[in-house]
Amino acid sequence: MSVLSLSVAIIASNEEANLRRCLASVRGWTAEVVVVVNDCRDGTVAVAQEAGALVHEHVWTDYATQKNLALDHCTQPWVLALDADEEVSPELRAELGRFFGVPPAGVVGAEIPRCTRLFGRWVRHGEWYPDRVLRLVRRGAGRWGGDPYHTVIRPEGRIVRLRGDLLHHGYPDTRSFVARINRQADYFARHRRGTSLPAVAWTAAVRGGWRFFRSYVVRLGFCDGFAGLFVAVTAGYACFVRYSRLYENLLPPPEHPADSKHVGDT
């Protein structure tokens, strides 16, 4: 495969093990790899430099800002944005070769299905697949935006969908995933306004149950064995926790003990 006119943009902090695998998947067929790092206390920088990547250090701000900095350092006509815990599959690599062989007219980006590994297997059903993400973009035709937990590229033009998978190694254990549920629930509750308590209580119950049913039955999560069950249960649980946290935040503050009148007071 010839070298494509493509920059790879990555941000990383203490990602030595993941970054090595990510860089190996794009080595030899991409024209440029840019890695923006921050606060690294392991061998992340050395791994990137050994792979020939252009390394730029920048103090941490937020995900969108860091990723936009990586975009700004790219020089090729197209950019493939990757997380350090992702890798390009052989199928996606071949498809990108065909894409650049005859680029579709008027297209500024492409969505890629992301496949996550959990409990030693690739999850190909349920809520997690296909997790389509816009990661291929014409340079200058899109910027990162969104909230701290859901950053997305906002394109300025037409996009297409590719079929080759982007492989995701994001959850080395269940603890890392469950911990994320609480962080996302906190953010959701802080930024959601204008909903009544009865509506939130009803939504928590109905949406949580529906998310489980949709993931496990409608989207065939049961085909992925225990991994599919875990994805379905945690999808429903995460939804229920988000709305429960919102319900908690909407409750009136408790009375101060000094302001309440107790039985026996005169």
N, C-alpha and C positions, 0 to 999 in steps of 0.2 A: 504494500500500500504506500502510495506516495505521500509526501508531507503535505498536509492541508493548510490553507491560509487561515489558520484558526488559533486564537489565543485561549488558554485555559486559565480561568480566574478562581483562586481558592483563598479562603481565610482560614487561619489555624492558630490555636493556642494549646500547647502541650498535647499535640496530636502525633507524636513520633510514630507509633505503631500504625495508626490508620493512614497517615499521610504517605508512608512508604508504599502501601498497597495502592492508594489512589494515584500516585505519580507513576507507578509501574504500568497502570492501565492506559496512560496517555503518552507514554514514552515512545519516541521514534516516528510518530505520525502527526504530531501537532507542531506548529511552527514556534510556539512560545508558551511557557507556563509562568504565570505570575502568582506568587504567594504573599499575602499580606499577613504578618504575624503580630502577636501582642503577648507580653507577659509570659514568655516561654521559659520554663525551668527544666525542660528535658532536651532531647536532641532534635526537636522539630526543625530548627534552622539548619542544622548540619544535614539532615535528611533532604531538605529542599535543595540546598546548595549542591549536594552530591548528585542529585538528579538533573542538575543544570537549570533549575528554576531561578527566576529573577525574584529575589526576596526583598520585601519592603517592610520595615517595622513601623508600627503606628500605635499610639496609645488607644486602649479600648474606648469606644463610644457606645455604639449599639450595632446590631447585626446589619441593618440596612446601610448605615454609614460605612462600616468596614467593607461590605461587599461592593458598594459603589466606588470606594477607593481602589479596590482591586480592578474594577472595570476601567477606571481612569488610567491605570498603568498599562493597560493592554494596547497593542499597536496593530494587530491584525484586523482584517475587515469583519470577521465574525468572532464571537466569544462564546465559549462553553463554560458556564459557571458550575462549579462542583463544590460540595462540602468535603471536608477532609475524610469523613467516614463513608464516602461513596467511591465507586469505581465504575468505569465504562465496561460493559459486557462486550464480548467479541461480536455479538449480533448488532449492538448499537454502533460499534466501531465500523463495521462493514456498511451499515445503513448511512452513517455520516459520510463515508466515502462516496456512496451513490448520490447523496444529497448535494455534495459539493461538485460532483461531476456535471450535473445539470441542475443548478439551483432554480427552484420555482420562481417565476417572475412575480415581483411585487410582494414577496414574503420577507418579513423582518425577524421572524423567530419561529421556534418549534417547541412544542410540548413533548416531553419524554416520559414514558411510564416508569415509575420507580418501584422496585421490588425489594422488600425488606426481609432480612434473615432473622429468624427467631426460633429458639430451641433447636438449632442445628438444621433448619430447613427453610426454604424460600416460601414465603407466604404469597400465594397467587390467587386468593379469593378474599371475600369479606371486605371490611372497611379499608384495608390497607392496599388493595390492588384492584385495578391499576391506579396508583397514586400519581396522576399526571402532573408534572411540574414543568414550567417554562424555564428552560436552562440554556437553550441555544438562541442567541440574539445577535442581530447585526449591530456592530459597534456604533453607538450614538443613537440607536433606535429604541432604547429601553433603559429604565433605571429601576433600582430596587426600592420598594416601599413596603407598607403594611405595618403590623404591630410586632412587638418583640418576639412573639412565638410563631408568627405566620408571615415571614417576609416573602415577597413575591416580586418578580420582574413585571413592570407595567410597560407593555410594548406600545409602540407608536406605529401601528400598522397591522397587516394581516399575518396570522400565524397558522402553522400546519401542525399535524400530529405525526410523530415518528412511532415505530413499533418496537424497536430494540430496547431492552431494559437498561435502566441505570440501577446498579446494584447498591443496596443500602445496608450498612453494618452499624446502624445507629443505636441499638440497644444490646449491649453486651450481657446484661442481666435484667431481671424483672424489676429490681429495685430502682434502676435508673429511669425506667418508664413510669412507674407508679409515682416517683417523686415529681415528675413533670406534671402529673395530673393536678396536684395541689398548686403548683406555681401558675398554671394556666387558669385554674379556677379563681385564684386571687385576682389576676389581671381582668378576667371576665367580669367579676363582681364589681370591681372598681370603675369599669368603663361602661357598664350597662345602666341606663337610667330610664325613668318614666314608665315603669311596669308596676302593676298592683300586686300586692301579696297573694291574693287568691289565684291570679293568673300565673304567677311564678310557681306556686305549689303544684298547680295542675300541670304546668309545662314540665316540671322536674320529673314527675311520675310518668307522664305519657311519653315524653321524648326519650327518657332513659330506656324505657321498655322497648320502644320502637327501634332505637339504635341497635340494641341487642338482636332483635328479631331480624332487622334488615341485614345486619352483618352475617349472622349465623345461618339464616334460612334463605332469605331472598338472594343474597350475594354468595351463597354456597360456601360460607365459612367452614362448615362441617367437613368439607373436603380436605382441609388442611390439618385435620386431627386436633391434638391438644392445642397447637399454636392457633388454629382457627377459633377454638373455644375461648382461649385467652384474649384474643383480639376482640371478639364479640362482647365478652363480659366486661372488659375494661372500657370499651367504647360506650356501653350503656352506663357503666359506673361513672365515667368521666363526665358524661352529660348530666347525670343526676347530681354529681358533686358541684358542678358549675352553677346550676340553678339553685341548689340548696345554699351555696355560699351567697348567691345574690339575695335569696330570701332572708338569710341571716342579716345581711347588710341593710335591708330595707326595714327591718324591725325598728320600732322606736327605742331610743336608748333607755336602759333601765333607770329607775328612780334612784337618786342618791339616798343611802340609808338615813341620812340626817333629815331628809325631806319627807320620809314616809312615817305614818302614824301607826304605832304598834298597839296591839291589844293590851289594855291595862294602862295606856298613857292617860294622863289627866289634862 
